[in-house]
Amino acid sequence: MISSTLLAAAATVPATPEWSPTVAIIISASSIVALLLATRIQYPQVGPKLPGLPISLPAFIGAMAFGHVLGIGIVLGLTNIGRL
């Protein structure tokens, strides 16, 4: 039962792109955009401070995580429409 469900799910997974400089640029750009958005939150300085950045460590980690998720979505979307 479980193996047939797993096989059915594996058969419908679309192809993902190989890692390339284009993929790296997309994920880096989306992480920078997320970092810029994180400076606009209500309390960006709550928690341990980062030297040289106007946000705290938890806000930085959250922004980088969100940027990577956003970048992965962009890469998969561009791959799906055939642009990448």
RODO-2510 file (C-alpha; in nm, 4 decimals, decimal comma):
residues 84
     n   res          X          Y          Z
     1     m     0,0000     0,0000     0,0000
     2     i     0,2606     0,2526     0,1034
     3     s     0,5074     0,1569    -0,1684
     4     s     0,2469     0,2038    -0,4437
     5     t     0,1583     0,5470    -0,3053
     6     l     0,5264     0,6397    -0,2915
     7     l     0,5792     0,5245    -0,6492
     8     a     0,2802     0,7270    -0,7673
     9     a     0,4126     1,0387    -0,5939
    10     a     0,7642     0,9890    -0,7298
    11     a     0,6345     0,9532    -1,0843
    12     t     0,4740     1,2995    -1,0771
    13     v     0,7713     1,4995    -0,9450
    14     p     0,8855     1,7521    -1,2066
    15     a     1,2505     1,7840    -1,3029
    16     t     1,4502     2,0351    -1,1005
    17     p     1,7327     2,2418    -1,2482
    18     e     2,1005     2,1683    -1,1988
    19     w     2,2879     2,4066    -0,9713
    20     s     2,4328     2,6896    -1,1777
    21     p     2,5496     3,0489    -1,1300
    22     t     2,2049     3,1642    -1,2468
    23     v     2,0374     2,9716    -0,9648
    24     a     2,2889     3,1168    -0,7172
    25     i     2,2221     3,4714    -0,8370
    26     i     1,8449     3,4251    -0,8062
    27     i     1,8683     3,2884    -0,4509
    28     s     2,1199     3,5577    -0,3479
    29     a     1,9032     3,8364    -0,4885
    30     s     1,5922     3,7047    -0,3168
    31     s     1,7833     3,6787     0,0125
    32     i     1,8950     4,0411    -0,0197
    33     v     1,5381     4,1501    -0,0923
    34     a     1,4175     3,9592     0,2137
    35     l     1,6899     4,1250     0,4231
    36     l     1,5775     4,4683     0,3032
    37     l     1,2186     4,3791     0,3905
    38     a     1,3309     4,2666     0,7375
    39     t     1,4552     4,6160     0,8163
    40     r     1,0942     4,7340     0,7875
    41     i     0,9577     4,5094     1,0658
    42     q     0,8198     4,6732     1,3805
    43     y     1,0979     4,5684     1,6219
    44     p     1,4107     4,4817     1,4188
    45     q     1,6488     4,5284     1,7146
    46     v     1,5011     4,2735     1,9592
    47     g     1,7654     4,0154     2,0500
    48     p     2,1426     4,0032     2,0032
    49     k     2,2675     4,2745     1,7698
    50     l     2,4713     4,2194     1,4547
    51     p     2,7607     4,4606     1,3981
    52     g     2,7159     4,6668     1,0847
    53     l     2,3532     4,5689     1,0174
    54     p     2,0425     4,7502     1,1397
    55     i     1,8713     4,4246     1,2452
    56     s     1,9215     4,1656     1,5159
    57     l     2,0494     3,8109     1,4773
    58     p     1,7029     3,6453     1,4906
    59     a     1,5699     3,8883     1,2284
    60     f     1,8732     3,8186     1,0078
    61     i     1,8299     3,4406     1,0312
    62     g     1,4572     3,4716     0,9605
    63     a     1,5207     3,6976     0,6608
    64     m     1,7783     3,4593     0,5159
    65     a     1,5455     3,1620     0,5618
    66     f     1,2594     3,3499     0,3963
    67     g     1,4910     3,4629     0,1148
    68     h     1,5957     3,1063     0,0419
    69     v     1,2348     2,9845     0,0388
    70     l     1,1411     3,2731    -0,1901
    71     g     1,4380     3,1991    -0,4168
    72     i     1,3540     2,8299    -0,4375
    73     g     1,0006     2,9219    -0,5403
    74     i     1,1317     3,1553    -0,8098
    75     v     1,3754     2,8942    -0,9428
    76     l     1,1109     2,6215    -0,9530
    77     g     0,8598     2,8571    -1,1127
    78     l     1,1058     2,9658    -1,3823
    79     t     1,1970     2,6027    -1,4448
    80     n     0,8305     2,5077    -1,4755
    81     i     0,7629     2,7702    -1,7430
    82     g     1,0842     2,6807    -1,9269
    83     r     1,2810     3,0003    -1,8649
    84     l     1,5602     2,8406    -1,6632
***
